[in-house]
Amino acid sequence: MKTIRVVSNGFGEDVIATRLIQALGQDDYRYDIYPLVGDGNAYQQLGIQPSMSQSMLPSGGFLLRLRDVLVDLRSGLLLQFQKQRQALAKGSADVQLVVGDVLALFMAEVNSKIPIVFFPTAKSERAIPHYGLELSYIRSKATLVFPRDEDTHQRFLDKGIASRFFGNPMFDAMTSNAKRGVPMTMALLPGSRQEAIQNMAMMLRVISHLHLDEPCSFVFSISPHFRYPELKMVIQDLPWLLEKDDQGYFFKFSQSKVIARLSYEFFDVLQVSSVVIGLAGTANEQAMHAKRHLISFIGSGPQSTKQRFQQQHRLIEGASTNFIDSNDPGIIAREVSDILNQRSFDWTPLSDHYQMASDVIADYLHQTVLSE
């Protein structure tokens, strides 16, 4: 039985890697798992224990700003990097799947004898182009590359990189049987990293100041680790109450009838919504893929910066987006109100956007690098 080593550096990347594992056949290979960010919870949910995990650094692995790099350095980034590099140098496998950015590729190629199949999820020629040095490095180290979009695939081919494109696994298996929200439903995506609590509080401040011509309901999509203590932290300084009924928890604004429900089922939230306020990473991109109008503003952490969202909004071809260059809830609320009052939003079921790129990629890998 062949051994496949999997190296990923991010929560979204972990999820993509688990989809590839399932498509390849969880019982058909031995999997040696190395998540470079966090504890690899996505793998554990598959019943696969990572060979390596570590505590979360303050940035959550999202290093776009110098200050986030400096905070991580003070929190042990270099020591963590050294331990990861040493662990990867000791391992062996027949093939490596590397899901993430060029740093993940650099970490994986410490054992250069193992062929590398690279999934560069972090960069796209549409928004965040690869530098020439990165392209040269990818060409020299990766046996096969599956970029995230057609534009990047064409650039890779032009640069002599062994690239194939069968779709982006990030958008695989998006399905829900939930009914469309009536009246219009707004999905609230605060992200899954440490800043999510502050982002949720900001979103509550915004929706409490909205002045809308038509009724609108609100629903948060929250990650599974959010339980009662974390939810209470969200509203500790706000005029909101946390209550529960037969549908689950919801926030209730003490000065009006506005409520915001909470759901752990992201695809159900996406299915019922027509418009999204998103301060997330992967979830924002999935919302754009599902043709939901996405509104973002400056949030509280390294994942929700102006630079991040301006780049992100260009990642999905044909996406409908607004970026509000503010972190003032009153200003944001006025602009969101104007957007909602001045236009209508098309709604389509998630089934219209269903795909399984992972299956096609897995078939190709079975016929090529895994058959050797």
PEJOSUL-V114375 format. One record per residue. N is the residue number from 1. NEAR is the number of other C-alpha atoms within 8 Angstrom. Layout:
n=N near=NEAR
n=N near=NEAR
//
This chain:
n=1 near=5
n=2 near=7
n=3 near=11
n=4 near=13
n=5 near=14
n=6 near=14
n=7 near=14
n=8 near=15
n=9 near=14
n=10 near=12
n=11 near=10
n=12 near=9
n=13 near=12
n=14 near=15
n=15 near=10
n=16 near=11
n=17 near=12
n=18 near=11
n=19 near=10
n=20 near=13
n=21 near=9
n=22 near=8
n=23 near=10
n=24 near=11
n=25 near=8
n=26 near=9
n=27 near=5
n=28 near=7
n=29 near=10
n=30 near=10
n=31 near=9
n=32 near=11
n=33 near=13
n=34 near=14
n=35 near=16
n=36 near=12
n=37 near=14
n=38 near=13
n=39 near=11
n=40 near=13
n=41 near=7
n=42 near=10
n=43 near=14
n=44 near=10
n=45 near=7
n=46 near=7
n=47 near=6
n=48 near=9
n=49 near=7
n=50 near=13
n=51 near=7
n=52 near=10
n=53 near=12
n=54 near=9
n=55 near=6
n=56 near=9
n=57 near=10
n=58 near=10
n=59 near=12
n=60 near=10
n=61 near=10
n=62 near=8
n=63 near=9
n=64 near=8
n=65 near=7
n=66 near=7
n=67 near=6
n=68 near=13
n=69 near=11
n=70 near=8
n=71 near=10
n=72 near=12
n=73 near=9
n=74 near=7
n=75 near=8
n=76 near=9
n=77 near=10
n=78 near=7
n=79 near=7
n=80 near=9
n=81 near=8
n=82 near=8
n=83 near=8
n=84 near=11
n=85 near=10
n=86 near=8
n=87 near=9
n=88 near=12
n=89 near=8
n=90 near=7
n=91 near=7
n=92 near=7
n=93 near=11
n=94 near=10
n=95 near=13
n=96 near=14
n=97 near=13
n=98 near=14
n=99 near=17
n=100 near=15
n=101 near=12
n=102 near=9
n=103 near=7
n=104 near=14
n=105 near=13
n=106 near=8
n=107 near=10
n=108 near=11
n=109 near=10
n=110 near=9
n=111 near=11
n=112 near=7
n=113 near=4
n=114 near=11
n=115 near=10
n=116 near=13
n=117 near=13
n=118 near=13
n=119 near=13
n=120 near=13
n=121 near=11
n=122 near=6
n=123 near=11
n=124 near=15
n=125 near=10
n=126 near=9
n=127 near=10
n=128 near=8
n=129 near=8
n=130 near=9
n=131 near=6
n=132 near=6
n=133 near=6
n=134 near=9
n=135 near=12
n=136 near=8
n=137 near=8
n=138 near=11
n=139 near=12
n=140 near=6
n=141 near=10
n=142 near=12
n=143 near=10
n=144 near=11
n=145 near=13
n=146 near=13
n=147 near=15
n=148 near=14
n=149 near=10
n=150 near=8
n=151 near=9
n=152 near=12
n=153 near=14
n=154 near=8
n=155 near=9
n=156 near=12
n=157 near=10
n=158 near=7
n=159 near=8
n=160 near=7
n=161 near=12
n=162 near=11
n=163 near=11
n=164 near=9
n=165 near=10
n=166 near=8
n=167 near=7
n=168 near=11
n=169 near=11
n=170 near=8
n=171 near=11
n=172 near=11
n=173 near=7
n=174 near=11
n=175 near=10
n=176 near=9
n=177 near=6
n=178 near=7
n=179 near=6
n=180 near=8
n=181 near=10
n=182 near=5
n=183 near=7
n=184 near=10
n=185 near=14
n=186 near=13
n=187 near=16
n=188 near=12
n=189 near=14
n=190 near=15
n=191 near=14
n=192 near=9
n=193 near=6
n=194 near=8
n=195 near=10
n=196 near=10
n=197 near=12
n=198 near=10
n=199 near=13
n=200 near=10
n=201 near=11
n=202 near=10
n=203 near=11
n=204 near=8
n=205 near=10
n=206 near=12
n=207 near=8
n=208 near=8
n=209 near=10
n=210 near=10
n=211 near=7
n=212 near=9
n=213 near=5
n=214 near=5
n=215 near=7
n=216 near=9
n=217 near=11
n=218 near=11
n=219 near=13
n=220 near=13
n=221 near=14
n=222 near=14
n=223 near=8
n=224 near=6
n=225 near=4
n=226 near=9
n=227 near=7
n=228 near=6
n=229 near=7
n=230 near=9
n=231 near=11
n=232 near=9
n=233 near=8
n=234 near=11
n=235 near=12
n=236 near=6
n=237 near=5
n=238 near=7
n=239 near=8
n=240 near=9
n=241 near=9
n=242 near=11
n=243 near=8
n=244 near=8
n=245 near=6
n=246 near=4
n=247 near=5
n=248 near=9
n=249 near=10
n=250 near=11
n=251 near=12
n=252 near=12
n=253 near=12
n=254 near=8
n=255 near=5
n=256 near=5
n=257 near=7
n=258 near=7
n=259 near=10
n=260 near=11
n=261 near=11
n=262 near=12
n=263 near=11
n=264 near=8
n=265 near=8
n=266 near=9
n=267 near=9
n=268 near=11
n=269 near=13
n=270 near=10
n=271 near=14
n=272 near=11
n=273 near=15
n=274 near=14
n=275 near=12
n=276 near=14
n=277 near=11
n=278 near=14
n=279 near=15
n=280 near=12
n=281 near=9
n=282 near=8
n=283 near=10
n=284 near=12
n=285 near=11
n=286 near=10
n=287 near=13
n=288 near=13
n=289 near=11
n=290 near=9
n=291 near=10
n=292 near=14
n=293 near=13
n=294 near=14
n=295 near=13
n=296 near=12
n=297 near=15
n=298 near=12
n=299 near=11
n=300 near=9
n=301 near=9
n=302 near=11
n=303 near=9
n=304 near=13
n=305 near=12
n=306 near=9
n=307 near=6
n=308 near=10
n=309 near=12
n=310 near=9
n=311 near=10
n=312 near=10
n=313 near=9
n=314 near=10
n=315 near=10
n=316 near=10
n=317 near=5
n=318 near=4
n=319 near=11
n=320 near=9
n=321 near=9
n=322 near=7
n=323 near=9
n=324 near=10
n=325 near=7
n=326 near=8
n=327 near=9
n=328 near=6
n=329 near=11
n=330 near=8
n=331 near=9
n=332 near=13
n=333 near=13
n=334 near=11
n=335 near=9
n=336 near=10
n=337 near=11
n=338 near=8
n=339 near=8
n=340 near=9
n=341 near=10
n=342 near=6
n=343 near=6
n=344 near=6
n=345 near=7
n=346 near=6
n=347 near=8
n=348 near=7
n=349 near=8
n=350 near=12
n=351 near=8
n=352 near=6
n=353 near=9
n=354 near=11
n=355 near=8
n=356 near=10
n=357 near=11
n=358 near=12
n=359 near=10
n=360 near=9
n=361 near=10
n=362 near=11
n=363 near=9
n=364 near=8
n=365 near=10
n=366 near=10
n=367 near=8
n=368 near=8
n=369 near=8
n=370 near=8
n=371 near=7
n=372 near=4
//
